[in-house]
């Protein structure tokens, strides 16, 4: 006989023997909570990253829009400044001849950008001034086309109309276009001071033309001289 012990079958008569199964690994609550925390952290990172990305993109877009607004404001500011010079000539000569040099192309080109950057009140004031300028331009074109010296010469009501439009143009130039076309409060403050002095001198000179009296030298600042 061999030394090995005999194999004893535990199966009952008529029943198949049981096959040993592997033990089931138990999942602890600690590993489950760790996985949930990791998922929440990843989700929070995605949300925070998306929010920051959107905020940065919005800031960059607003910066580009403000820069475009300043550029448009500078073009329209220079055009309106030249327009005031033209109206000065109209008042000085008492005729429509200087209106040949009136140019409103910058306004037509940049008005959409300015409308997006300005408050409603400021936009309405600026648009009203340019509407009056367009009306004066059409009136001057009609009278100049006739060739009649009496039509070319300004009537008292027309002279008053041109003077009022000129004053309104100077106001929006100082109150609206100077702040829009400059960056930073200090630069805007300095620019407003400069234009305030410049436009003040113009008002004195136009008033002198209308009254046929020379402006008071003491009223002119050193800046104007």
RADA-V112009 format. One record per pair of residues at least 24 apart in sequence whose ideal C-beta (glycine too) atoms are under 7 Angstrom apart, sorted by the first residue. I is the first residue (numbers start at 1). J is the second residue. Records with the same first field share a line. If there is no record, write none. Layout:
BEGIN
I->J  J
END
This chain:
BEGIN
65->116  117
68->113
69->113  114  117  180
70->180  181  183
72->110  113  114
73->114  177  180  181
74->181
75->106  110
76->106  107  110  114  177
77->173  177  178  181
79->103  106  107
80->169  173  177
81->173
83->133  169
84->166  169  170  202
87->162  165  166
88->202  206
90->162
91->159  162  163  166  206  209
92->209
94->153  154  159
95->152  153  154
96->140  143  144  152  154
97->152
99->137  140
102->137
104->130  133  134
117->180
118->180
122->176
125->172  176
126->172  176
129->168  169  172
132->165  168
133->165
136->162  165
163->210
170->199  202
173->199
174->199
197->221  223  224
END
